[in-house]
Amino acid sequence: MARLFLTGLLLCVIGMTGLRASSKTAPTHRPLTMDEFKAYTETIPDTGVQFDMVPIPAGKFKMGSLEEEADREEHEGPVREVEIRAFWMGRCEVTWNEYDLFAFSLDLKKELEEKQDKAQGGGDAVTRPTPPYTDMTFGYGHDGYPALCMTHHAAMEYCRWLSMKTGKTYRLPTEAEWEYACRANTQTPYSFGGDPEKLDEYAWFADNAEGQPHPVGKKKPNPWGLNDMHGNVAEWCLDHFDPKRYAALPGDKASLNPFLKPTDKRFSHVVRGGSWDDEAGMLRSAARRGSIREWLRQDPQRPQSIWWLTEALFVGFRVVRPVEEYEGLKNLRSTVTKTSPYQ
Ligand SMILES: [Ca+2]
């Protein structure tokens, strides 16, 4: 009898241990208290790799630029009022140190990962990039440098992997969240004012980057403590790109974090902030561009990779973490596959 009891107890402990191990990687969505809404450093589990997250307060702002702004493009208007809930944003762009853990499965041995995927039902398993056919750093530098050349799909899958690893919800910023965070309560062309002569203090761009990206966080931050929002690598946002998007938003009231949900189409998605390869005008807070299929031009594979963009040496991303997730963004994941339409 005593032996039976002990065996039962042992099984129970094993069961609990198993439960604890599997829940370690499952996302949790516990509401946060305001005491918890402060800057923090995330350590990616099973690795020593860290990144900083900065709290972005809730508020309203005017999205877009006025017609008189220099270098302004038509698709930056009409200006619309937008409301944003509080969230955290990565202080810096995602670096190769972080991205490689996902892209090359450095965090887990493959066998162990497959076992876990099966235990979790398999269907939600994060897929990982196939190896690139060339060195995707292009000799630019690795440690501390921003990851680049990943597709929008790959950036979204990175966020899902990071969410499963940490148990927190990480995702790409919506275009509205990105501009809100970049502006940091400013309405000037740049978050430090309107004078492009000062850009050298805040950003890597065509005039000072010497033809390549630079280690993240070396220039002055914006008023909310975010580095490299202007320049270095341009950054993926969650949304599909639509040049007529702002005109479709109401002009008489604020829209709550409007976004164009990504579909299974591989192009076009919003890229923000300009890059080391851009002139000053593209680094403005309101400047936007859409990804194009030509960014895959030199990829010899058919179908072309859904993970790497051979020509997009200027594209990277940063992550955000919502305090309270928007209904339409809950459990969002990329639906792009090898058979997805390009446009
Ligand atoms: Ca940037």
Residues whose N, C-alpha, C, O or C-beta is under 5 A from the ligand:
A	BS01	CA	D228 M229 H230 G231 N232 V233 A234 G273 G274
